[in-house]
C-alpha cells in the first residue's frame, strides 16, 4: 500500500512539475537579466494565473476536460517552438520550411544513421553535462557544508509535511474538502466562478492530465505546495539579507519546527496572558487551508521579486511577475493583499526593514484581534500567517548576528553561527509532528474509493456525513445522513417500504463509535454556529452521537423487515450497510 502510494505521489509530482514549471520555460521568453530562481518564480506565478483564468473560462463554456487541456498544452509547446524558430530565421515561413526539410532528411537517413547518431548525441550530452559540472564545482567546493545542510533541511521538511498524505487517504485539514469539492465541480463544468479558486484549478488540471482521481491529487499536492512555501520564505530572507545560514534557519523553522504545539490557554485569560499567547504562538492554529497557503506563497514571492527588481535593476518582466503575484494574492485574500501593500512600500526603500515591518504588522494585527472587544474586525487569517513571519524573523535575527560576528571574527563567523544553530537544533528545536484536524475515519474514505471502483459510475449512492459529498461528486449520488434519517426513520419498519429516488445500490455509513472532532463539547458556541446544521449534526460530539444512534436504529429496523440488506464493511468504529433495490423501484 505504501509503495503504491509513493509511486502515485511521484507520478502526480512529475505531472505537476511538467505543467507548472516545465511548460512555462517553453511558453514564455527566456529572461536575459534575471537569475534562474527568479525566472522560475516569475514563470510559476504567470502560469498559475493563466491556468486559473483558462480553467474558469473553459468550465464556464462547459468544455473543460482532459482533451481540451492536453490540446492547449501541446498547442502552446508547438507555438512556442515555431516562435523560437521564426525568431532564429526572421520569418515563420522559413521556420516551417526548415522544419519540413528536417523531417524529410531524418526519414531519408534514419536507417543509415540510426546506429551512429545515438553515439554522437551521447558524446554531446556528456560534454554538456561535464561543462555544467565544471561550472558548478567551484560553488560546491566553496559552499559544500551549506548545501549539505540545505539538502538535509529540505529532506526533513518533505518527510514531515508528506507523512500524513502517505499514511492516510483522508485529509487532515477541513479546508481540503472544500477544495476537492470545487475541483470536482470544475471538472464537471459546474459553478465555474465559485471559491476557492486557485488551488482547485491546479488540482483539476493536474488530475485531468495525470488521469488520477482529484482526491488523490489534493492529498499529495497539498504538501508539495507547503514545501514550496518553505522554499519561498527562505529565498525571501536570502534576497533581503544575503546570508545563507539565515535561509537555512527560516526553512528549518517553518518546515519542521513551527508551529510548536502548546497547552490550551486559560478560559478567562488576562490581557497580559493573551499577549503572551500571541507572541508565544499558542493562539495560532496549526496551519491554514491550502488555498490560503497559496496566498502566502504568492505574497512572499511578490516581496522577493520586488526586492530583487529594485536591488538589481531588473527589467519590466520582473514587474509583470510581481503584478501576477499581486493579482493572485488579491483573488485569495484581501487581508493578505493589505499586508503585501504595507510591506512592499517599505521593502522598496530598505529590504531588511521590510521584513521587520512584515513581522510587526502581522503580530500587531494578531494582538489587536485578541485584545479588541470585537475580534471580528481583523480576519482570523491573521493567526495563520504568524508561523511564517516568526520563521522569517528568526532568519533575520541570525543574519544580523552573522553580520556582526563577521566584523569581529572574520570569515570564521559563518562556521561559528552554523555550529551554534546545529547545536540548538539538536537540543531544543527537534522536528515536530504536524497536528491536523481530521473529520472522518480513515476507513470511511478508503471504503468510498473502493465503492467507486467496484460499482458502475452513478449507479450507487451513499448516505453519510458531509465529508463524503466531495469524495463522491461525479462518481455516485450523495444523501445527507441527517436528512436521510429524518426522512425515513418512521417508515423503514413497514415491510413494503422502498427508498425512492436513489440508485440500485445504496450504502449507509453508520459509526458505531461516533467520530469525535473535539475532545469535549465546547463551553460557549455562538448562535450562528449553533444554528448551522453541519455543526449540530456532525461537529458537535453530542449531536453526532445522537445522529449515529438514530441511523443505526433505522438500518437495523430496515434490515429486519427486508431481505435486500447486508453489511458491506465493518470494523470496530464503522459499519456500512449495503441496500440493493430493484431498478424498477427507483422510477416508481
N, C-alpha and C positions, 0 to 999 in steps of 0.2 A: 504493500500500500504506500509506504513512504517513498520507495524508489519510483513508483508510478507518478506520485505527486511531484517529486523533484523533476522528473523528465517533463511533465506537463508545465511546471513553472518555468523551466528553461525554454521550452517552446514558446510560451507566451512572452517571455522576456525578449527572446530573439525577434519575434514579430514586432513587438512594441519598439525595440531599438531600430529595427529596419524602417518602420513607418515614420517615427517621430524624431529620429536622429540621422539615419542613413539617407532617407528620401530627401530631406531638406538640403543636403550637400549637393544633390543633383538639381534640385529645383531652383535654388537661389544662387546668385552670382557669388563667386569667391571674394572674400574680404582681403584687400591688399594691405591694409594698415591696421589690422586687429589681430590679437593673439588668438590661437585656435580655441582656447576655452571660451573667450568672449564671443567668438563667432558661433561656436556650438550653442551657447546660451541664447544668443540672439535668434538663431535659426529655430531653436526649440520654442521660443515664445511666438515666433511668426507662424510656425506650422500648427501649434495648438490653437491659436486664434483662428487661423484659416480653416482647420479641421472642424472647429466648433461651428463656425458660420456655415460651412458646407453641410454638416450633419443636420443642422436645423433647417436649412433650405431644402435639402433632399427629403427629409422626413415630412416637411410641410407640403411638398409636391407628391408625397407618397411613392417615392422611387428610391428610398434608402434601403439598399440591400447589398449583398456580397458582390454581385456582378457590377453594380454601379461603382462601388468603392475600388474594386480591382481595376476597372476600366479607367477611372480617374488617376490611379497611381501609375499604371502603365502609360497612359497618355501623358502625364506630367513628366515621366522619365524620358519618353520619346521626344517630346517638345524641347526639353532641356538639352537633349543630345543634339538635336537638329540646330538649336540656337547656338550652341557652342561651335558646331561645325560651320555654321553660317558666319559666325564671327571670325573664325580662322580663315575662311575663304572669301570673306567680304560679300557673300551672296548665298541666299538659300538654295537657288537652283544649282550652283556649283557644288554645294554641300550634298544635295541629293544625287547629283551625277557621280560624285566621288564615292558616296555610299553604295550606289548601284554597281559601279565598276569594282569596288572592293568585294562585294558579294560574288560577282561573276568570277573574279580572279581566284577567290577562295575555293569556289566549286571546281574550277578547272584544275587547280593544283592540289586539291585535297589529298588524293590518293598518293601522289608522288611525294608530297611534303609532310604526310601525316606522321612519319617516323622521325623526321628531322626537326620539325617545328617545335615539338614539346621540349626538346633539349635546349634549343636556343631560348625559349621562353623561360625555362628553369634557370639558365645561366643569367639571363637579365633580371629575373626575380631575385636570385641570390645576391647579385651585385647591388640591387636596390636595397635589400634588407641589410646588407653589410654597410652600405653608406649611411643608412638610418642609425644603425648601431653605433658607428663611429661618431656620428653627430651627437648622440645622446650619452655616450660613455663618459665624457668629462662631467656632465651633470650628475650622473650616477655616482662617480667617484667622489665628487665634492659634497653631495647631499645624500650619501648612501644610508646613513643612520636615520635621517628624517624620512626618507622614502620607505624604509622598513617600518618605521613607526606609523606612517600613514597607511601602509598596507594592513598593519595589524589593527589599527583603529577602524578602518573600513570593513575588515573582515568581521570584527566583533559586532559592529553596527548591523551588518547584514544578518548575522546569526540571530541577534536579539530581536530585530524587527520582523524577521520572517519566521520566527519559531512557531507562533500560533498558526499562521497560514499553512505551514507544512504539516502541523499536527492535526488540525481540525478544519472541517468544511464550513462550519457555522462562523459567522462574523463575530468579532469581539468589540465592535463599535456600532451603536444603534444607527448612526447616520449612513452606514454602508448599505442597509436595507433600502433606504430611500434612494440611494444612488443606483442600486441594482434595479429597482422598480422603474426609475427614469430611463435606464439603459434599455430595458426590455420594451418600454413604450416607444422609444426612438426606433428600435429595430422592427417594431410593428407599425411604424409610421403613425403613431398616436401622440397627441399632446406635445407637439414639437417644441414649443417655446416655454415649457414648464421649467421649474427649478427643482433641484440643482441642475447645472447645465454642462460645465466644463468636464468634470470627471466622468459623468455618464457618456458624454460624447467620445472620450478616449476609450472607455470600456466597450462601447458599441462598435467602434471602428476596429479595435483590436480583436474583438470577438468574431466579427464577420470575416476578417482576413485570415485569422488563425483557425477558424471553424471549431472553436471551443465555446462551450456554454458561458454566457456572460457572468454567471455566478462564480465560476472558476476564475474568470479574468478579474473580476472585482476582488476576489480573495487574494490573488497573487500580485495584482497591480498596486494595491494599496501600500504594502511595504516597500515596493520599488519607489513610489513617489515619496515615501518617508525618507528613504536613503538619499534621494535627490535633494530633499530639503536640508538634510545634514551637510551634504557636499556644498550646497549653495551658501549656507551660513558660514562654513569655513572659508569659502572663497571670498565672501564679502569682507571678512576680517583681514584676509591676506591682501586684498586690494587696498584697503584703507590703512592698515598698519604695516604691511610688508614684512611680516615676521612669520616664519614657517612654523615655529613651535606654537604660536598663538592659534594658528589654523588647526593644528592637531588637538589642542585643548578644546576648541569650540566643537569639533567633530566628536570627540570622545564624550564631552559633557552632554551635548544634545542627543547624540545617538545611543548612548549607553547608560548614562547616569541620571539625567533629568527626565521626568520629574521624580524625585525621591518620595516614596510613599510615607506619609506621616500619620500620626494619630488624628482622629477627628477632633475639631475644636469643641470647646465647651458650648452648652446650649445657650447661655447668655453671656457671651464674652464682653469684656470691656473694650472701649475704643483702642486702648493701647495693645491689647492682645489681638484685636482684629488687624491692626497694622503689622504686628509681628507675624501674623499668619500670612499676610500678603507677601512680605519680604522673605519669609521662610518657605513659601510655596505650598503651604498646607491648604490654601483656598483654591489652588489650581487643579482643575480636572486633569486626568491622565493625558488626554490629547483630544483635539477636535476631530471632526469627521474629515474624510479625505478631501472633500471639496474645499474646506477651509484651509487645510494644509497646502493645497494647491495655491490658494490665495497668498498664503505666507511665502511660498516658494517664489511666486512672481513678484511679490513685494521686495524680497531680498535680491532677486535678480535685477530688478529695476534700479535699486540702490547701487549695486555693484557695477552695472553697465553705465550708470550716470557718473559714478566716481571715476571709472576708467576713462570715459569720454572726456571729462573735464581735465583730468590729470595728464593724459597722453595726447590730447588734441585729436581725437578720432574724427572720422568723417560723419556725414549725415546718416550713414547706415546704422550707426550706434544709436542715434536719436530715434530712428524708426523702431529699433529693437526696444528701446525704453518705452516708446509710445504703445507698442503692442503689450508690454507687461502692464502698463497703467490701465489699459482697456480691460485686460483680463482680471486685474485686481478689482476694478470698478464693477465688473459683472458679478464677481463672487461676493464682495463685502464692501459696503460703504464705510464701515469702520476702518478696515484696512486701507482704503483709499485715503481717508483722513490722516492716518498715521504716515502713510507714504508721502503725502504732500508736506506735512510738518517736518519730517526728517530730511526730505530732499532739499528743502530750502536752505538748511544748514550744511548739508553734505557738499553742496557746490562750493562753499567757501572754505570749509575745513573738514576733511574726511573723518578724522578721529572724533572731532566734535559732533559730527552727525551720528556716530554710533552712541555717544554719550546721550544725545538728545533722544535717540530711539529708546534707550533704557529708561530715561526719566519720564518720557511721555507715557510709555506703556505701564510702568509701575505707578506713576501718578494717577492715571485713569483707573487702575485697579484699586488703589487706595481710596479714591473718591467714590467708586462704586460700592465699596464696603461701608464706608463711613457715612455716605449720604442717606438721608431718610428715605428717599425714593431711589432705590438702586436700579430701577429700570431706565434711568437717564442714560447710563452707559451700557452698551450691549454686553451680554455675558461672554462674547467672543474675546473680550479684553483679557480674560484669565487664561485662555488657551495660548496666547502669544507669549506669556511670561517665561516659559521654559526656553524659548528661542532667544529672547532678549537677555535672559540670565546667562545663557551659554556664550552669547556674543560679549557680554560684559566681562565674563571670566577670561575670554581670549584677549580682550583689550587690556585687562589688568596684567596678564602675562607679557603682552607686547611692551607695555610700559616698563615692567621690571627688567625685561631683557635689554631694552634700550638703555636704561640707567646702568645696568651692570656692564654693558659693552664699553661705556665711558671709563669705568674704573678698572675692570678686569681685562678687557680687550676681547680677542677672538674666542677665548675660552668661555665667555659668558653664555653662549648658546648651549655648550655642553653642560654647564652648571645648572642652567634652568631646566634642561631636558632631564637630567638626573633627579632633580627635585620633583618635577612633575611625575616622573615614573614612580618615585617613592610615595607620593600622595595617592597615586592610582592604586598601588599595591596595598597600602594600609588603610585608606579612608574612602576611596572612590571606586569601589569594585562595581562590576556590571550589575544593573538592577533588572529584574524580570519585569517586563511591561505589563501593567494591570489594564485589563479590558472590562467591558460590561456586556456579557453575552445575554441574549434574550430568549434562547431556546436550548433544548438539549441537543447535543451533537447528533444523537441517533435520529432525531426528527429531521434534521437537514439531510442526513445520509439516506434515510428511507424515502424522502421526497425525490431525490435524484434516482433512486432505484425504481420507484413507481414510474417516473418519466421514461426510464429505459425499457421497462417491461411492457408497458401498455401503449397502445397507439395514441398519437397526438390528438388532443382534445376529445378523447373518448373516456376520460376519467375526471373525477373531481375530488377535492379534499375539503373536509370541514375541520378547520384547525385555527389556532391563533393567527393574528395578523401577520406574523413574520413569514407565513407560508405564501402570502399573496405575491410578493416579488419573486419568490422562488418558483412559482407555478405559472405566472402570467405568460400566455402564449403557448404553454405546454399542455395545460389542463385547466379545468374550471376550479373556482375557489368559492367556498362558502364560509362566511364568518362563523366561528364556533358559537359565539354568544347568540347571534341571530338564529342560527340553526337550532340551538337548544330551545330558545324561546318560542320558535315557530312550531316545533314538532313534539315537544315533551308531553303534551296532553293527548297525542294521537297515536303514538307508536305502539301502544299496547293492543290496539284493535287488530284482529287477525287479517282483515282485508286491506290494511293500510299500505300505501306505497308512496315513496318520496316522489314528488312531482318536479319536473323541470331540471332534473340532474341526469348526467350520463349514466351509462350502464354500470360503471364501476365507481362506487363511492367509498372513500376512505375517511374514517372519523378518527381524529387524533385525540386520545384521552390520556392525560398524565395521571398515573397512579400516585405519584409524588409530585404535587404541583411545583413547577419551576419557580424558584424564588429569585427575583431580580434584586430585591432589597432584603437584608438580613432581618429586618423587622418593619412593621408599619410605620411610616413617617408620623411624627407627632403633630406637625402642622402642615396642612395642604391648602393651597389657595382654592377659591371656589371654581375658577376656570379649569384647574386641573381635576378637581373632584367631579366636575360635570362632564369631563371627557370620557367617553365610553371606553376608549383604549386603556386609559389608566384604571378605571373602575373594574374592568373585566380581566385585564392581562398584566398590569403593572402592580396593582395593589395585592399584597400577599393574601389578604382575606378574600378579596373579590375573585382572584384567580382560583383559590381553593374551592369556593362555592360553585363557580362555573364548572370546574373539572368534576366535582362530585355530581352535579346535575347531568353532565354529559355521560358519565359512567352509568348512571341510572337509566338514562334514555337508551343507550346502546344495549344494556343488558335486558331491558324490557323488550326492545325490538327483537333481540336475538331469541328470547324465549318463545315468542309468538310467530317467528318467521324462520324458515329454514335456509334462507339465502345469505346467511351471515357467518363469517368466520373471522379468526384473528390473523391478520396479515403479518404483524410483528409484535413482539412483546419482550420487554426486559424488566428490570427492577423499577424503572421510572416511567416507562411509556408503553401504552398499548394502542395499536392501530387496528380498528375494525374494518373489515372489507365487506361491503354490501353489494351483492350482484343483483341487478334488476333486469327484467326482460326489456328489450328495446321498445316494445310497444307501450310500456308504462311511461316512457319519457314523453311521448306525444299525447298521452291521454289527457 
